[in-house]
């Protein structure tokens, strides 16, 4: 079982730091889930796995988020979707490092 207190505190500190000051780029918080996800990406062949449906407004939102974070749109998906899934379900889906 993971220590939620430490993780929650790190998340609170990260959010607090991201909210401070004027427009500020936020970086992905290094977490256990982030490290596991990076391990998954280092194994096996990479290929397209998902086609996200949207419209011009959704594309503009994703592009704007990527611009604000100074990264690619696929990095936004990785950062906010895949890391969340890894955190919640990653222990159930093992991979070989």
VEXVO-364070 format. One record per residue (C-alpha): residue number from 1; residue in one letter; y, z, x. Coordinates in Angstrom, 2 decimals. Last residue first. Layout:
BEGIN
+-----+----+---------+---------+---------+
|   i | aa |       v |       w |       u |
+-----+----+---------+---------+---------+
| NUM |  A |       Y |       Z |       X |
...
+-----+----+---------+---------+---------+
***
This chain:
BEGIN
+-----+----+---------+---------+---------+
|   i | aa |       v |       w |       u |
+-----+----+---------+---------+---------+
|  97 |  X |   -3.57 |  -17.54 |   11.66 |
|  96 |  X |   -6.17 |  -17.96 |    8.95 |
|  95 |  X |   -4.85 |  -17.52 |    5.45 |
|  94 |  X |   -5.44 |  -14.92 |    2.77 |
|  93 |  X |   -4.34 |  -15.32 |   -0.85 |
|  92 |  X |   -4.33 |  -11.93 |   -2.59 |
|  91 |  X |   -2.07 |  -10.26 |   -0.01 |
|  90 |  X |    0.44 |  -13.04 |   -0.53 |
|  89 |  X |    0.87 |  -12.43 |   -4.26 |
|  88 |  X |    4.15 |  -10.52 |   -4.68 |
|  87 |  X |    5.72 |  -10.83 |   -1.25 |
|  86 |  X |    4.44 |  -14.36 |   -0.73 |
|  85 |  X |    5.78 |  -15.36 |   -4.14 |
|  84 |  X |    9.21 |  -13.94 |   -3.32 |
|  83 |  X |    9.20 |  -15.65 |    0.09 |
|  82 |  X |    8.24 |  -18.92 |   -1.60 |
|  81 |  X |   11.00 |  -18.85 |   -4.20 |
|  80 |  X |   14.24 |  -17.63 |   -2.63 |
|  79 |  X |   13.93 |  -18.56 |    1.03 |
|  78 |  X |   11.54 |  -21.49 |    0.68 |
|  77 |  X |   13.52 |  -23.03 |   -2.17 |
|  76 |  X |   16.76 |  -22.50 |   -0.24 |
|  75 |  X |   15.12 |  -24.00 |    2.87 |
|  74 |  X |   14.19 |  -27.08 |    0.81 |
|  73 |  X |   17.90 |  -27.49 |   -0.02 |
|  72 |  X |   18.70 |  -27.68 |    3.72 |
|  71 |  X |   20.73 |  -25.02 |    5.52 |
|  70 |  X |   24.27 |  -23.73 |    6.00 |
|  69 |  X |   23.89 |  -20.98 |    3.36 |
|  68 |  X |   26.98 |  -22.22 |    1.52 |
|  67 |  X |   25.87 |  -25.83 |    1.90 |
|  66 |  X |   22.36 |  -25.01 |    0.70 |
|  65 |  X |   23.75 |  -23.16 |   -2.31 |
|  64 |  X |   26.02 |  -26.13 |   -3.11 |
|  63 |  X |   23.10 |  -28.56 |   -2.85 |
|  62 |  X |   20.98 |  -26.39 |   -5.15 |
|  61 |  X |   23.79 |  -26.06 |   -7.68 |
|  60 |  X |   24.62 |  -29.77 |   -7.51 |
|  59 |  X |   20.96 |  -30.60 |   -8.06 |
|  58 |  X |   20.83 |  -28.26 |  -11.06 |
|  57 |  X |   23.94 |  -29.92 |  -12.53 |
|  56 |  X |   22.64 |  -33.42 |  -11.91 |
|  55 |  X |   19.39 |  -32.64 |  -13.73 |
|  54 |  X |   16.24 |  -30.77 |  -12.87 |
|  53 |  X |   12.53 |  -31.15 |  -12.33 |
|  52 |  X |   11.10 |  -29.65 |   -9.15 |
|  51 |  X |    8.40 |  -31.74 |   -7.48 |
|  50 |  X |    5.97 |  -29.54 |   -5.61 |
|  49 |  X |    3.37 |  -29.62 |   -2.87 |
|  48 |  X |    4.57 |  -32.23 |   -0.39 |
|  47 |  X |    2.50 |  -32.09 |    2.79 |
|  46 |  X |    2.04 |  -29.94 |    5.88 |
|  45 |  X |   -1.22 |  -29.89 |    7.85 |
|  44 |  X |   -2.82 |  -26.58 |    8.73 |
|  43 |  X |   -1.46 |  -23.32 |   10.05 |
|  42 |  X |    2.11 |  -22.65 |   11.21 |
|  41 |  X |    3.47 |  -22.72 |    7.66 |
|  40 |  X |    1.17 |  -19.86 |    6.65 |
|  39 |  X |    2.40 |  -17.78 |    9.57 |
|  38 |  X |    6.00 |  -18.37 |    8.46 |
|  37 |  X |    4.98 |  -17.10 |    5.03 |
|  36 |  X |    3.45 |  -13.95 |    6.58 |
|  35 |  X |    6.66 |  -13.27 |    8.54 |
|  34 |  X |    8.83 |  -13.76 |    5.48 |
|  33 |  X |    6.57 |  -11.48 |    3.42 |
|  32 |  X |    6.77 |   -8.73 |    6.05 |
|  31 |  X |   10.52 |   -9.03 |    5.92 |
|  30 |  X |   13.29 |  -10.66 |    7.91 |
|  29 |  X |   16.29 |  -10.96 |    5.58 |
|  28 |  X |   17.22 |  -14.60 |    5.21 |
|  27 |  X |   20.74 |  -15.23 |    6.32 |
|  26 |  X |   23.88 |  -14.91 |    4.32 |
|  25 |  X |   26.97 |  -16.94 |    5.03 |
|  24 |  X |   30.18 |  -15.17 |    4.19 |
|  23 |  X |   32.95 |  -16.14 |    1.88 |
|  22 |  X |   35.32 |  -13.19 |    2.03 |
|  21 |  X |   34.21 |   -9.71 |    3.03 |
|  20 |  X |   31.19 |   -7.67 |    2.01 |
|  19 |  X |   28.64 |   -8.88 |   -0.53 |
|  18 |  X |   26.07 |   -9.95 |    2.05 |
|  17 |  X |   26.23 |   -6.57 |    3.77 |
|  16 |  X |   25.56 |   -4.69 |    0.54 |
|  15 |  X |   22.72 |   -7.05 |   -0.30 |
|  14 |  X |   21.10 |   -6.53 |    3.10 |
|  13 |  X |   21.52 |   -2.75 |    2.98 |
|  12 |  X |   20.00 |   -2.65 |   -0.51 |
|  11 |  X |   17.08 |   -4.82 |    0.66 |
|  10 |  X |   16.49 |   -2.60 |    3.68 |
|   9 |  X |   16.56 |    0.48 |    1.44 |
|   8 |  X |   14.11 |   -1.09 |   -0.99 |
|   7 |  X |   11.76 |   -1.98 |    1.88 |
|   6 |  X |   11.89 |    1.53 |    3.33 |
|   5 |  X |   11.33 |    3.15 |   -0.04 |
|   4 |  X |    8.62 |    0.65 |   -1.00 |
|   3 |  X |    6.23 |    1.65 |    1.82 |
|   2 |  X |    3.46 |   -0.87 |    1.30 |
|   1 |  X |    0.00 |    0.00 |    0.00 |
+-----+----+---------+---------+---------+
***
